[in-house]
């Protein structure tokens, strides 16, 4: 297996606040800013971070949101603007961990902590609100540039200076493949069964797939 390169560009945190666009306002923790120094990573999140909608965001299977800096040039051209780090509400802006390279269940050592890939990220309408582009979530889904979530296997102090060091692979199913089936081939029962059978897949995704199969 080709060695995964996982350089951290920034660690981003933010608390819920009002996000306004035109006459619409929502509470969101989408706007995150880079944090300096060591930060404690618990089972639920990074210290100083938070989620506004705990039904669709947060929880142990979605403790850390990761997005590839590799996609930023594409979106800067698409949106016609320079993007700040953490633009997509991600906790980790990383170089090299694109969706094709990362698999469900992949484990990484990060400083004192250990984290595991649990599921793709489903783009939220609030991302579109932030940039004033209502169709942005749809575009993100179409490109497959979704990012992904990690659960925390071991708590500890982390920082942007600590690289994500690959430890172990548990499945042959990449984030890109899950995205392809979820968005483009949702009637592929064999693939859905294969994905849902991965023990390391998040509980909510497994439940959703099993409901679809039923």
C-alpha positions in Angstrom: 0.0 0.0 0.0 1.3 3.5 -0.9 2.2 5.3 2.2 -0.3 8.0 3.2 1.1 11.5 3.5 -0.8 13.5 6.1 0.7 16.9 6.7 -1.6 19.2 8.8 -2.0 22.7 7.4 -4.2 24.0 10.3 -6.2 22.9 13.2 -9.5 24.8 13.3 -12.1 25.3 16.1 -15.1 27.5 16.6 -18.2 27.8 18.7 -21.8 28.2 17.4 -22.7 31.7 16.3 -25.3 33.3 14.0 -24.6 32.8 10.3 -26.5 35.3 8.2 -27.0 35.6 4.4 -29.6 38.0 3.2 -32.7 37.7 5.2 -31.8 34.2 6.4 -30.1 33.5 9.7 -29.1 30.2 11.3 -27.0 29.1 14.3 -23.9 27.4 13.1 -20.3 26.5 14.2 -19.2 26.4 10.5 -17.0 29.4 10.8 -13.8 28.0 12.4 -10.4 29.7 12.8 -6.9 28.2 13.1 -5.8 27.4 16.7 -2.3 27.7 18.0 -0.4 25.4 20.3 -1.5 22.2 22.0 -5.2 21.4 22.2 -6.9 18.6 24.1 -8.8 16.2 21.9 -11.6 14.4 23.7 -13.9 11.6 22.5 -16.4 14.3 21.4 -14.3 17.1 20.0 -11.3 19.4 20.2 -11.2 21.8 23.1 -12.7 25.1 22.0 -14.8 23.6 19.3 -18.6 23.0 19.3 -21.6 22.1 17.1 -24.9 23.9 16.8 -27.0 21.0 15.5 -26.2 18.0 17.6 -28.7 15.9 15.7 -26.8 16.0 12.4 -23.3 17.0 13.7 -21.0 15.9 16.5 -21.1 12.8 18.5 -18.3 10.2 19.0 -18.3 9.0 15.4 -18.0 12.6 14.2 -15.5 14.1 16.7 -13.1 15.5 14.1 -14.0 16.8 10.6 -11.2 16.6 8.0 -10.9 18.3 4.6 -8.1 18.1 2.0 -6.3 21.4 1.3 -5.6 19.8 -2.1 -9.2 20.8 -3.1 -8.9 24.4 -2.1 -7.5 25.6 -5.6 -10.5 24.0 -7.3 -13.0 25.7 -5.0 -11.2 29.1 -5.1 -11.5 29.1 -8.9 -15.1 27.8 -8.8 -16.2 30.4 -6.2 -14.0 33.2 -7.5 -12.5 34.0 -4.1 -9.6 33.2 -1.8 -10.6 30.8 0.9 -9.5 31.0 4.5 -8.2 27.9 6.3 -11.1 26.0 7.7 -13.4 27.3 5.0 -15.6 24.2 4.9 -16.0 24.1 8.7 -13.4 21.4 9.0 -11.3 20.8 12.2 -8.3 19.6 10.2 -7.2 21.1 7.0 -4.7 18.5 5.7 -2.4 18.0 2.7 -2.6 14.6 0.9 -5.5 12.9 2.6 -7.9 13.0 -0.4 -11.0 10.9 -0.6 -9.5 8.3 -2.9 -6.6 7.7 -0.5 -8.5 7.4 2.8 -10.4 4.2 3.7 -13.2 3.6 6.2 -11.5 2.4 9.4 -8.0 3.9 8.7 -6.3 4.6 12.0 -3.8 7.5 12.5 -1.7 8.6 15.5 -2.0 12.3 16.1 0.2 13.6 18.9 -0.9 11.9 22.0 -4.2 10.9 20.5 -5.3 8.1 18.1 -8.1 8.7 15.5 -10.0 6.5 13.1 -11.9 7.4 9.9 -15.6 6.7 10.4 -17.6 8.1 7.5 -17.7 10.6 4.6 -19.0 14.1 5.4 -22.4 14.9 3.9 -22.3 18.6 2.8 -24.8 20.8 4.7 -26.8 23.7 3.2 -25.0 26.0 5.7 -21.9 25.7 3.6 -23.8 27.2 0.7 -25.1 29.9 3.0 -21.6 30.8 4.1 -20.5 31.6 0.6 -23.8 32.7 -0.8 -23.9 29.8 -3.2 -27.1 27.8 -2.6 -26.0 24.9 -4.9 -22.6 24.5 -3.3 -23.6 21.4 -1.3 -24.8 19.8 -4.5 -21.5 20.7 -6.2 -19.5 19.3 -3.3 -21.4 16.0 -3.6 -21.0 15.9 -7.4 -17.2 16.4 -7.2 -16.8 13.9 -4.4 -14.7 16.5 -2.5 -16.7 15.9 0.7 -14.1 15.4 3.3 -14.6 12.9 6.1 -15.1 12.4 9.8 -12.9 10.7 12.4 -13.7 9.2 15.8 -11.2 9.3 18.7 -9.8 6.0 19.9 -7.5 7.6 22.4 -7.8 11.0 23.9 -4.8 13.3 24.3 -3.1 16.6 23.4 -2.6 17.4 19.7 -1.4 20.3 17.6 -0.9 21.4 14.0 2.8 20.5 14.5 1.9 16.8 15.0 1.5 15.1 11.7 -1.2 12.4 11.2 0.9 9.2 11.2 -0.8 6.2 9.5 -1.1 3.2 11.8 -3.5 0.6 10.4 -6.0 -0.1 7.6 -9.2 -2.1 8.4 -11.0 -2.1 5.1 -10.5 -1.8 1.3 -13.4 0.7 1.0 -12.3 4.3 0.3 -14.3 7.4 1.2 -14.4 8.1 -2.6 -16.1 4.8 -3.2 -18.6 5.3 -0.5 -19.4 8.7 -2.0 -19.8 7.2 -5.4 -22.3 4.6 -4.2 -24.2 7.1 -2.0 -24.6 9.8 -4.6 -24.5 8.0 -7.9 -25.3 4.3 -7.5 -27.7 4.1 -4.6 -29.5 1.0 -6.0 -26.3 -1.1 -6.0 -27.4 -3.6 -3.2 -24.2 -5.6 -3.3 -22.1 -2.5 -2.8 -24.4 -1.2 -0.1 -24.2 -4.5 1.8 -20.4 -4.5 1.5 -20.2 -0.9 2.9 -22.6 -1.5 5.8 -20.7 -4.7 6.8 -17.6 -2.7 7.7 -17.5 -2.7 11.5 -15.6 0.6 11.6 -18.4 2.5 9.7 -20.3 4.9 11.8 -23.5 3.7 13.4 -25.7 6.3 11.7 -24.4 5.5 8.2 -24.9 1.7 8.8 -28.4 2.3 10.0 -29.2 4.5 7.0 -27.9 2.0 4.5 -29.7 -0.9 6.2 -33.0 1.1 6.1 -32.4 1.6 2.4 -31.7 -2.1 1.8 -34.9 -3.0 3.7 
